[in-house]
Amino acid sequence: MAFADTMVSVGLPTYNGADRVEKVITSVLAQDHPNIELVICDNASTDRTEEICRDWAATDSRVVYHRQPTNIGQIPNFTDAIRRARGEFYRWVGDDNWLSPTYVSRCLEVFAADERLLLVSTQQAYTGPDGSTRTAPYTGTGYLSDDPVDRFAEALRMLNEDPFAMDPLYALMRRERIMRVNRGPIMLREDEIFAARMALAGPWGHVPEILAGRDWEVQHLADIARKIGAPAWQVRVSTLLQCRELLRALDEVELTAAQRRRGRAVVASMYVRRHGVTAVRRGRKLARMAALRSNR
């Protein structure tokens, strides 16, 4: 196999994950790929996370533990993890994630078959607060296109229509190439914008098998804003800000005039569709309020 001895780094940003972190550490270290590095970035946890992670680092040389002196925020901690990694390939994991033992080796097989690929994703299982699990297969081919705007359009389509089928931020990536992709400012929907930028940067591969999983729950935008440190006012204009940043992303890459027009049309279509959904929801809310008043 082309990448049999290649170092693969897994970055684990965590904060107060003492009751969760050992599960993901165990799954990372259980990979059948022989050359694994686990980089843990502890965002100044106040529970037993530090003790647990230091114990792992002391007993397994593949584990590198770094503790932030103060809480630097969620997204900067994620960024710090990839900067500290040394592997040719890289994968983020959260402290509520798990990987199948064959995760890395199966992804590397796909990389070996196509040198164009920037990242390789897999099907994932998402566990809700009630313990139920959801998943969805990805059956498209748009991410493999050599045309960056085709990939950009596919990324926005999947993120809006079926986010369970494709999660590029939790994929195996070529580390140095991903680090050259602009992460952009800390803002609501930053992860979707980063995914679109990655789509512009190169083709993606996919393994249609459930090889990873993570917890999932519906979160309100206001809660997400507090969690990532984004200003609260962004909640009301999150789609507008996202579309503005997506247009900037198109300007950051080399495109023909025709490609740029297509890309802008994709963004405009997303904006209209999102606001159409919002208008329908507001209309239903107003109708319910009117019905309540008429029944008084």
C-alpha positions as CSV (number, residue, x, y, z in Angstrom):
1,M,0.0,0.0,0.0
2,A,1.3,3.4,-0.9
3,F,0.9,5.0,2.5
4,A,1.6,1.9,4.7
5,D,4.2,3.6,6.9
6,T,3.0,7.2,6.5
7,M,2.3,9.1,9.8
8,V,-1.3,10.0,10.3
9,S,-2.1,12.6,13.0
10,V,-5.4,12.8,14.8
11,G,-6.2,16.1,16.6
12,L,-8.4,16.0,19.7
13,P,-9.4,19.4,20.9
14,T,-11.3,19.0,24.2
15,Y,-12.7,21.0,27.1
16,N,-14.0,19.3,30.3
17,G,-14.3,16.0,28.5
18,A,-13.3,13.8,31.4
19,D,-16.4,11.6,31.2
20,R,-16.1,11.2,27.4
21,V,-12.5,11.5,26.3
22,E,-11.2,7.9,27.0
23,K,-13.6,6.4,24.5
24,V,-12.2,8.5,21.6
25,I,-8.6,8.0,22.7
26,T,-9.0,4.3,22.8
27,S,-10.6,4.2,19.3
28,V,-7.8,6.3,17.8
29,L,-5.1,4.2,19.3
30,A,-6.8,1.0,18.2
31,Q,-6.3,1.9,14.5
32,D,-4.8,-0.9,12.4
33,H,-2.6,1.6,10.6
34,P,0.8,1.4,12.4
35,N,1.9,5.0,12.4
36,I,-0.6,7.1,14.4
37,E,-0.1,10.3,16.4
38,L,-2.8,11.6,18.7
39,V,-2.4,15.3,19.5
40,I,-4.6,16.4,22.4
41,C,-5.3,20.1,22.9
42,D,-6.9,20.7,26.3
43,N,-8.6,24.1,26.4
44,A,-7.8,24.7,30.1
45,S,-10.3,22.1,31.4
46,T,-11.4,22.4,35.0
47,D,-12.4,18.8,35.5
48,R,-10.2,15.6,35.4
49,T,-9.5,15.9,31.7
50,E,-5.8,16.9,32.3
51,E,-5.2,14.0,34.6
52,I,-6.7,11.5,32.3
53,C,-4.8,12.8,29.2
54,R,-1.5,13.1,31.0
55,D,-1.8,9.4,32.1
56,W,-2.4,8.4,28.5
57,A,0.6,10.4,27.3
58,A,2.8,8.9,30.0
59,T,1.9,5.3,29.0
60,D,1.7,5.6,25.2
61,S,4.3,7.4,23.1
62,R,1.8,8.0,20.3
63,V,-0.1,10.5,22.5
64,V,1.0,14.1,22.7
65,Y,-0.7,16.3,25.3
66,H,-0.8,20.1,25.3
67,R,-2.8,22.1,27.8
68,Q,-3.7,25.7,26.9
69,P,-2.8,28.1,29.8
70,T,-6.2,29.7,29.5
71,N,-9.3,28.9,27.5
72,I,-8.6,30.3,24.0
73,G,-12.0,29.5,22.5
74,Q,-13.3,26.5,20.6
75,I,-12.2,27.3,17.0
76,P,-8.6,28.5,18.0
77,N,-8.2,25.3,20.0
78,F,-9.2,23.2,16.9
79,T,-6.7,25.2,14.8
80,D,-3.9,24.8,17.4
81,A,-4.3,21.0,17.2
82,I,-3.6,20.8,13.5
83,R,-0.6,23.2,13.8
84,R,0.9,20.9,16.4
85,A,0.5,17.8,14.3
86,R,3.3,16.2,12.3
87,G,1.6,13.7,10.1
88,E,1.2,13.9,6.3
89,F,-2.5,13.2,6.9
90,Y,-4.7,14.6,9.6
91,R,-8.2,14.1,11.1
92,W,-10.0,16.1,13.8
93,V,-12.0,14.3,16.4
94,G,-14.2,15.6,19.2
95,D,-14.2,14.2,22.7
96,D,-17.6,12.6,21.8
97,N,-16.4,10.9,18.7
98,W,-15.2,7.4,17.8
99,L,-13.4,5.8,14.9
100,S,-13.6,2.2,13.6
101,P,-10.2,0.4,13.8
102,T,-10.1,0.4,10.0
103,Y,-10.9,4.1,9.6
104,V,-7.5,5.3,8.7
105,S,-6.4,2.4,6.5
106,R,-9.7,2.5,4.5
107,C,-9.3,6.2,3.9
108,L,-5.7,5.8,2.8
109,E,-6.7,3.3,0.3
110,V,-8.9,5.9,-1.4
111,F,-6.1,8.5,-1.3
112,A,-3.7,6.0,-2.9
113,A,-6.2,5.5,-5.8
114,D,-6.5,9.2,-6.6
115,E,-3.6,11.6,-6.0
116,R,-5.9,14.6,-6.7
117,L,-7.8,14.2,-3.4
118,L,-7.7,16.8,-0.7
119,L,-9.7,14.8,1.8
120,V,-11.5,11.5,2.2
121,S,-14.8,11.3,4.2
122,T,-16.8,8.3,5.3
123,Q,-20.3,7.7,6.3
124,Q,-20.9,8.4,10.0
125,A,-23.3,7.5,12.7
126,Y,-24.9,10.4,14.7
127,T,-26.2,9.6,18.2
128,G,-28.9,11.9,19.6
129,P,-29.5,12.8,23.2
130,D,-32.1,10.1,23.5
131,G,-29.6,7.4,22.3
132,S,-31.1,7.0,18.9
133,T,-28.7,6.9,15.9
134,R,-29.0,8.5,12.5
135,T,-27.0,8.1,9.4
136,A,-27.3,8.8,5.7
137,P,-25.3,7.6,2.7
138,Y,-23.7,9.9,0.2
139,T,-24.3,8.7,-3.3
140,G,-23.2,11.8,-5.4
141,T,-20.1,12.4,-7.4
142,G,-19.9,16.2,-7.4
143,Y,-17.1,16.4,-4.9
144,L,-14.8,14.4,-7.4
145,S,-15.2,17.0,-10.2
146,D,-12.1,18.8,-11.4
147,D,-14.2,22.0,-11.6
148,P,-13.9,23.8,-8.3
149,V,-17.4,25.5,-8.7
150,D,-19.0,22.1,-9.2
151,R,-17.5,21.0,-5.9
152,F,-18.5,24.3,-4.3
153,A,-22.1,23.9,-5.4
154,E,-22.1,20.3,-4.2
155,A,-20.8,21.3,-0.8
156,L,-23.6,23.9,-0.3
157,R,-26.2,21.5,-1.6
158,M,-25.3,18.8,0.9
159,L,-24.8,21.1,3.8
160,N,-28.3,22.5,3.2
161,E,-30.2,19.4,2.1
162,D,-28.6,16.4,3.9
163,P,-25.8,17.3,6.4
164,F,-25.8,13.8,7.8
165,A,-24.5,12.4,4.5
166,M,-21.3,14.4,4.3
167,D,-19.2,16.0,7.1
168,P,-15.9,17.2,5.6
169,L,-14.6,18.7,8.8
170,Y,-14.4,15.2,10.2
171,A,-12.6,13.6,7.3
172,L,-9.1,12.5,6.8
173,M,-7.2,15.3,5.1
174,R,-3.8,16.1,3.5
175,R,-2.6,18.2,6.4
176,E,-0.3,20.8,4.7
177,R,-2.8,21.5,1.9
178,I,-5.7,21.9,4.4
179,M,-3.6,24.3,6.5
180,R,-3.3,26.6,3.4
181,V,-7.1,26.9,3.2
182,N,-8.3,30.1,4.8
183,R,-10.3,29.3,7.9
184,G,-11.9,32.8,7.9
185,P,-13.2,34.8,10.8
186,I,-15.0,33.3,13.9
187,M,-18.6,33.6,13.0
188,L,-21.9,31.7,12.9
189,R,-21.9,28.9,10.2
190,E,-18.1,29.2,10.1
191,D,-17.8,25.4,9.7
192,E,-20.0,25.5,6.6
193,I,-17.9,28.3,5.1
194,F,-14.7,26.4,5.8
195,A,-16.2,23.3,4.1
196,A,-17.0,25.3,1.0
197,R,-13.5,26.7,0.9
198,M,-12.1,23.1,1.1
199,A,-14.4,22.2,-1.8
200,L,-12.8,25.0,-3.8
201,A,-9.3,23.8,-2.9
202,G,-9.5,20.2,-4.2
203,P,-11.6,17.1,-5.0
204,W,-12.9,14.9,-2.2
205,G,-13.1,11.1,-1.9
206,H,-15.6,9.1,0.1
207,V,-15.8,5.7,1.7
208,P,-19.5,4.5,1.7
209,E,-19.1,2.7,5.1
210,I,-19.9,3.7,8.6
211,L,-16.4,4.0,10.0
212,A,-16.9,6.9,12.5
213,G,-19.5,8.4,14.8
214,R,-20.2,11.4,17.0
215,D,-22.9,12.8,19.2
216,W,-25.5,15.1,17.7
217,E,-28.2,17.4,18.9
218,V,-30.2,20.3,17.5
219,Q,-28.6,23.6,18.7
220,H,-30.1,27.1,18.4
221,L,-28.0,29.7,16.7
222,A,-27.8,31.8,19.9
223,D,-26.4,28.8,21.8
224,I,-23.8,28.2,19.0
225,A,-22.8,31.8,19.0
226,R,-22.1,31.7,22.8
227,K,-20.2,28.4,22.4
228,I,-17.8,29.7,19.7
229,G,-17.6,33.3,20.9
230,A,-19.4,34.9,18.0
231,P,-21.3,38.2,18.6
232,A,-25.0,37.6,19.5
233,W,-26.2,40.0,16.8
234,Q,-25.0,37.6,14.1
235,V,-28.0,35.4,14.8
236,R,-30.4,37.7,13.0
237,V,-28.2,38.1,9.9
238,S,-26.4,34.7,9.9
239,T,-27.4,33.8,6.3
240,L,-26.4,37.2,4.9
241,L,-23.0,37.1,6.6
242,Q,-22.5,33.5,5.4
243,C,-23.3,34.4,1.8
244,R,-21.0,37.4,2.0
245,E,-18.1,35.2,3.2
246,L,-18.9,32.6,0.5
247,L,-18.5,35.3,-2.1
248,R,-15.2,36.2,-0.6
249,A,-14.2,32.6,-0.8
250,L,-14.9,32.6,-4.5
251,D,-12.6,35.7,-4.9
252,E,-9.8,33.9,-3.1
253,V,-9.3,31.2,-5.8
254,E,-8.3,31.3,-9.4
255,L,-11.5,31.0,-11.5
256,T,-12.6,31.9,-15.0
257,A,-15.1,34.7,-15.4
258,A,-17.8,32.1,-16.3
259,Q,-16.9,29.9,-13.2
260,R,-17.1,33.0,-11.0
261,R,-20.5,33.9,-12.3
262,R,-21.7,30.3,-11.7
263,G,-20.3,30.4,-8.2
264,R,-22.1,33.6,-7.4
265,A,-25.3,32.3,-8.7
266,V,-25.0,29.3,-6.4
267,V,-24.6,31.6,-3.4
268,A,-27.5,33.8,-4.5
269,S,-29.7,30.7,-4.9
270,M,-28.8,29.5,-1.4
271,Y,-29.6,32.9,0.1
272,V,-33.1,33.0,-1.6
273,R,-33.8,29.4,-0.6
274,R,-32.8,30.0,3.1
275,H,-35.0,33.2,3.3
276,G,-37.8,31.4,1.6
277,V,-37.8,28.8,4.4
278,T,-37.6,31.6,7.0
279,A,-40.5,33.4,5.4
280,V,-42.6,30.2,5.5
281,R,-41.8,29.6,9.1
282,R,-42.6,33.2,10.1
283,G,-45.9,32.9,8.2
284,R,-46.9,29.8,10.0
285,K,-46.0,31.4,13.4
286,L,-48.1,34.4,12.5
287,A,-51.0,32.2,11.5
288,R,-50.9,30.3,14.8
289,M,-50.8,33.6,16.7
290,A,-53.8,34.9,14.8
291,A,-55.7,31.7,15.5
292,L,-55.0,32.0,19.2
293,R,-56.3,35.6,19.2
294,S,-59.5,34.6,17.4
295,N,-60.2,31.9,19.9
296,R,-60.0,34.2,22.9
